[in-house]
């Protein structure tokens, strides 16, 4: 298990010697003491990345892709170790880290490994006598800040397109969950990434994250996390007007129309809100259901929520593990009191489990609350296994409720009416819409939001554009210079 900073191809202690305990949220035991980067370490990493950039950016794209493909193979070869590490550090059940997180991480590096030599420029038709072509050039040194809810997966989402495009990376994992990102650094060194191309520095957001956002020699910062922190990053980045890419909070609307397949809704919505204990920006946290089917749907959904097996994330039979920290558990539970104060009804959950074996961990039962669309629990991101329910009568009312928050990341709808599906998808204020499913992702499909959910896109060709700058080149092919000042 690596616990030190990864700078210039080596694992090194923090310059100030500071560490922070990484805790197992199952029982709050200490897993390891991890080095915490400060401004001096960020400077050191930027210097290493700047030194590596000229050679890395000029390396044949096929060779950059080959290293990413080798990394994908190494991740698959170490799948069990990575899955266990992710589970003990985050609380995510091992059945999910094995079947979703690790495979998705490998798939993302493999996708962009294949993309590296296929991201093309273009020729633009302009007036006769001139050739105008467009190239895409890497930004340079980019800073990346990943959150604590899917640290392994988000490390690949951030790094893979940046590296494929020819950039060098300074990546800061969340201080709560740094271990799987450091394990990826270890594998990158093993497969032959040149020193300085990737630097991974755990640290506090207010210290290391702030230094990355402000650093005058970092050309771009990409951040996934809360909207409040995203706003501070925009302000901090203004010193050198660096590019900023933000994937922020969400309050996912999940619309259920009267003709929907309710059994499919129950299964898809349960994954949408309870997968990873609801700790996902795209979680289906607001169910908006037609009043004609509300009672039948909620009876089925509450029954499923009460049947979910909560327990040790390393137990293969566990369906929902602990939240990632005790502070976050307490924050999620505080919203139960807020709901009740505003007249909400707790239909199930709303507390820690009764089992004595879980008492020392960061557990919260699957929680469903009937609340008004304007209530705080329907407007603010809870980021836990906490879903609100509201009803509607008309399609117009459903859309008004769905679009009635500041967020615009993901949204879903369930209907057998194809025309309605397309019309509602068009009107939803969201960067991603799922029809008769929820929370589907792919390395090939753009991921991101609008409004308070941020801007820019992860994944697909859009991600490669985010990590490159366009350059327009004009060539006079006629060898005739028009006389502008004829004599």
N, C-alpha and C positions, 0 to 999 in steps of 0.2 A: 504494500500500500504506500503510494507516494504522498508525502505531506508537505513538501517544500515547494517553493516557487520554481517555475520552469522558465528560465531566461537564457537566451543565446544557446539553446541546445543542452543545457545542464540544469539539474535540480539543485537549487541553492537556498539558504535561509534568507529570511527578510533582513534588510540592512539594519533595522532597529531591533531585530531579534524577537519581535512580537509574534505570538501565536494565539489561536482561539480554538476552543474545544469544539469538535464536530460531534453532535449527540445523536444517538439512536432514538427516534421518536416513539418507538415501541415501549421503552422503559426509561428513557432519558439518561441512559448510561453513556459514558464517554467512549467514542470509537477511536478518536485520535486527536492529537493537538496539531493544528495545521498552521503553517506560516501565514501571516497577514501582511500583504504588501502595503508599503507607504509610498509617498511621492518619489523618494529616491529610487525605489525599485521600478516604478513606472518609467522614470527617466532612463534607467539602465536598459529596460526592455525596449524602449523606443530607439535607443542607440543601436541595439542589436538588430532590430527590425530594419532600420534605415540602412545599416551596412549590408544586410542580406537582400534588400529590395532590388538593386540593379541587376544582379545575376538571376534572381528568381523571376522577375518580370520579363526578362529576355529569354528565359528557358523556353524551349519549344512547348507549346500548349499540350501536345501529346505526352510529353514527359511529366508535366504537372499532373495531368490526368492519370498517368500510370501510377504515381505515388498515391493519389487518392484511392485508386482501385486497390492497391496493395493494403492501404489502411482499412478499407472495407473488409478485405479478407482477414486481416488480423483481428478486427472486432468480432467477426463471426467465430474465429478460432478461440477467442477468449470470452465467448458469450456468457457462459455460466458465471465466471468471475465478475464480469461487469454487471450482470443482472443482480447478483447477491449484493455487490457493493452499492448499487443504486437503491436496492430495497432497504438496506440497513441505514442508509444515509437520509432517505426521503420518507420512508414509510409506505412506499408504493408496493402493493402486493407482488410477490415474485412471479405469480402467474402472468401478470401484466408486463413486468420488466423483461421476462423471458420471451413472451409472445408478441409484445408490441414495441417496447422502448428500444431494446437492443437491435431487433431486426430493422426498425425504422431508422435507427442511427446508421447502421451499415448501408441501408438502401439509399440514404441521402448522400453519403460520401460516394457511393457507387454511381449514382445518377450524375452528380457534378463531375466525377472523374470522367464519365463519358461525354459530358457537356463541354469540357475544357477546350477541345479542338473543333467544336462545332458551333461556337458562338461567333457569328460572322458579322462583318461590316456590310456596307451597301454602296451602290453607285446611284447617284441622284441625277435625273435628267435635267440639265440646265441648258442655257443657250448654246447654239452651235459654236464650235471652236474651243470648247472647254470641257475638261473631264473633272467632275466633282465626285469625290468619294468620301465615305464616312468610316472612320475607324473607331474602335472602342478601346480605351486605354485604362489600365488599373489606376485606382485612386492613389495608391502608395501604401502608407502605414495606416491601418484602420483599427479602431478600438471597438471592442464588442463586450457587452455586459449581458449575461444570461441570468435568468431567475432560478429560484429554488424548487419550482414545482416539477419540471422535467429537465433537469440539468444535463443529462447525457444526450437526450434528443436535441435540445436546443443548442448544445455545443456543435453538433453537426449542422444544424440549420444555419447557424451563423458562419462557421468556419468554411464549410465546403464551397459555397459559391465565391466567397472572398478569395480563397486560395486558387480555385480554378481560373479566376479572372486575372491572377498574377499579383495580388496584394500580399503584404505581410501583416500579421495579426498580433494584436495585444488583446487577449481575452481575459475577462474577470468573471469567474464563477461567483455565485452567491456565497456569502460567508457561511450560510447554514448548510450548504450541500456542495462542497468543492471536490469530493473524492473521485467521482467518476470522470470529471473533466481532467483531473491530474492523471488518471489512468489512461485517458486518450493521449495525453502528452507523452507518456511512456511508450505507447505503441507507435506514435509518430516518429519518435527517435529511433525505435527499432527498425522501422521500415525504410528509414533513410531520408526523412525530410531534412533539408539543410539547416544548420544552426541559425537561429534568429528569424526564420520564416514564421514560426509560431512561438508565441510566448504566453504562458498561462499563469496568471497571478491572482490567487484568491485574496480577498481583502474586503474591508468595509465599504459600502457604497458611498458613505460620506467622506471617505478618505481616498481609496484607490479609484473608485468610480468617478469622484469629482476630479481627480487628477487626469484621468483619461478624457473626460469631457472638456476640460480646460486646456489640455496640452497643445501648444502651438505647432508641434510637428506631427500631430495626428490629423490626417486629412478627412476622416469620417468617423462617426460614432454610431453604432447600431445598438439599440437597447430594447429589451423586453422586460416589462414590469408594470408598475402602477402608473396611472395617469399623472398623479401628483409629482412623482419623480421624473417622469418624462418631460414635464414642463420645466423642471429645474435643469435638466440636461440641455434643453434648447437654450436657456439663458446662459449656461456655462459655456456652451459651444460657440458663442458669438464672437469670442476674442479673435479667432482666425477664420470665422465664417465657414467652419467645416461642415460637410454634408452630415445630415442627421436622418436616421431611419428609426422609427418608433413603432413598436408593437405593444400596445398598452391594454388597458382594462376592457372588460366587456360585461354585458348584462343580457345574455342571449335570450331572444324571444323564441318561443317554441309554440307555434300556432297549430291547434288541432281543430279541424273543421268537422262538421257533423257527419260527413260521409267517410271519415277516415277509418282505416283498419285499426281498431283500438288495441288489439293484442300486439300489433307491430309498433304502435305508439308507445305502449308500456315498455317493451324491450328496448327500443331505440332511445327513448327518453331517459330510461334508467342509466344506460351507458352515457348519455349526454350529460347527466348531472352527477352521478355517483362514481364514475370512473376517476381514479386518482383522488378519491375523497372530495370531488368537486373542485379541486384546486387546479382549475384551468380557465384561462381567459375566455375560451369559447364555450364554456359550460352552458347547458340548457337550463339556465337558472330561473327563467320565467315561463311557466306553462300558461298559455292563453287559450282557453278551450270553449267551444260552442256550448251554450247552456243546455242544449238538448241532450248532449252526451256526457256532461260534466260528472254527474253522479256515478254513472257506470264506470267511466274512466278512472275516477279517483278511487273508487272501491278497489279496482284491480291494481292501481299504482301503489296505493298505501299498503296493500297486502304484499306486493313484491318488496317494497322498501323495508318492511318489517322482517322479511325473510332473509335479507342479505347477511351473510356471515362476516362478522367483524372479528379481527384477531391479528395475531403475529404475522407481519408481512412475509416472513420466511416460510410460513406454513402454506404449502401449495393449494390447500382448500380455502384459504382466506380470500374473500371477495372484496373486502374493503379494509384498509389498514388505518393507521393513525394519521392525523394531520402532521405536517412536517415540524412543527414546534409547539411548545406549550403556550407561547405568547399568541400564536395564531389560533390555536384551539380556543383560548379565552375570548379572542376577538369574535370568532364565529358564534360562540355561545351568547355573546352580548347582544347579537342581533335577535335572539329569541325574545329577550326582554323588550327590545325596541319594538318588535312586531306586536307583542301583547299590549304595550302602552298605546299603540295606534289602532287597537281594535282587531288585530289579526288573530286567527285561530290556528293553533298548532294541531295539525291533523295526525302527525306522528313524529317521533324523535324529539329534538330540542334539548337533549341532555347527553351526558356521557353515559356509556354503557354501564350496566349494573355489575358485570362480571368482575370479580376481585382481581383476576389475572390481568385486567386491562387498566386497573386503577392508577398505576404509575405512569401510564403513557398518555399520548396526545389524542385520545379518541373522542369522536362525536358521532352520535347515531344519525343515520339518514333522516333528514328533517324536511317536512312538507308543511307549508304555512299558507292558509287562505288569507290573502291580503288585497287591499285596494291598489290599483295601478299607481296611484300617487304616493303611496306609503314609502318610507325610507327603505324598507327591505325589498321593495320593488324597483327602486331607483339606484341604490348604491350596490357596488360589487361586494358581495359577502366572501366569495372565494372559498367556499366549502361545500359540504354535502347538504345544501340548503336551497330548496326550491320554493318559489312562491306560485300561487295559483290564482288566476282571475278568469272571469267568464265574459263572453261577448254574445251578441245577437246577430250582427251583420258583419259582412266582410270589411266594410269601411271602419266599423268600430274596432275590429281586430287589428287592422293596420294602424289605427290611431294609437292603440295601446302599445303595439310592438315598437312603433317609432317614437314613443313618448319618453325616451331617456336620452342622455347626452352621448351614449355609446353607440357604436356601429361596427362591431366586429363580425360576429356570426349570428345567423338566425336560421330557423327551420320551420317547415310547414308540412302538414300531413293532410292529404286529400286524394280522392280517386279522380277528381275532375282535372284533366290535363290543362284545360284553358285557364281555370282558376289558378293552378300552380304557376303557370308562366306569368300571369297578371300580377299575382301577389309577390312573386320573386322580383319582378321589375320594380315594385313599389316599396319593398323593404329597404330601409336605410342601413345597409350592412355591406361589408366587403366580401362576405361569403354567405351563400344561402344553400341549405340542404333541403331537398324535397323527398319526403317519405324516408328519411334517414337523418342522422345527426352526427356531427363531429367527425366526418371523414376527412382525411388529409392524405396528400401524396407529394413526393418530391417534385413532381411535374406540375403541380397545381398551385397558383399564386395564393399566398396566405397573408392576410392583413386586413386592416379596417379603415374606417372613416370617422370623422368627428373626434370625440374624446378617446377613441380607440387607436389613434395615431395615424401615421402615413408611411408609405413605402411598402414593399412586399418581400416576404421570404419566398423561396422556392421557385422553381421553373425558370424560364427565360427572364422573367421580371427580376429575379434576384441577381442575375448576372448584370442586368442593366443598373441595378442599385450599386454595384461594386465597380462600375466603370464610368469613365467620362467620355462623351462623344467628341471627336475631333473631325472637323470638316476640312478637306484638302482640295484646293482648286489648282488645276493644271491647264496651262495654255497649250493646247495641242496643235494650233495652227501656226505657231511661231510668228504671228502678226500681232503687234501691239497697237491697239487703236489709238489714234492721235487725239489726245484730250485737249492739248494746247498746240494746235497745228501752227507751224511757222512757214 
